[in-house]
């Protein structure tokens, strides 16, 4: 499904039962999602975000924080969405 982007994060050292997950477009500063999620210690966390109508090109960041007063950053990852019009068709390289 091209409207979904998945993130899988290993939080092996975190023993809390809930985390906060933030999806951010770094170019615009827009937070696409900030949600509380359950966490089972010893198991990887997975989250996904759905965008109807497609994704704006750019760099996106997924951050996971402890869900407590400290809001400690536990993990962070990034991905890039490319505009298909900016990609050369296959076989057209010089």
Secondary structure, 3 states (H helix, E strand, C coil): CCCEEEEEECCCCCCCCEEEEEEEECCCCCEEEEEEEECCCCCCEEEEEECCCCCCCEEEEEEEEECCCCCCEEEEEEEEECCHHHCCCCCCCC
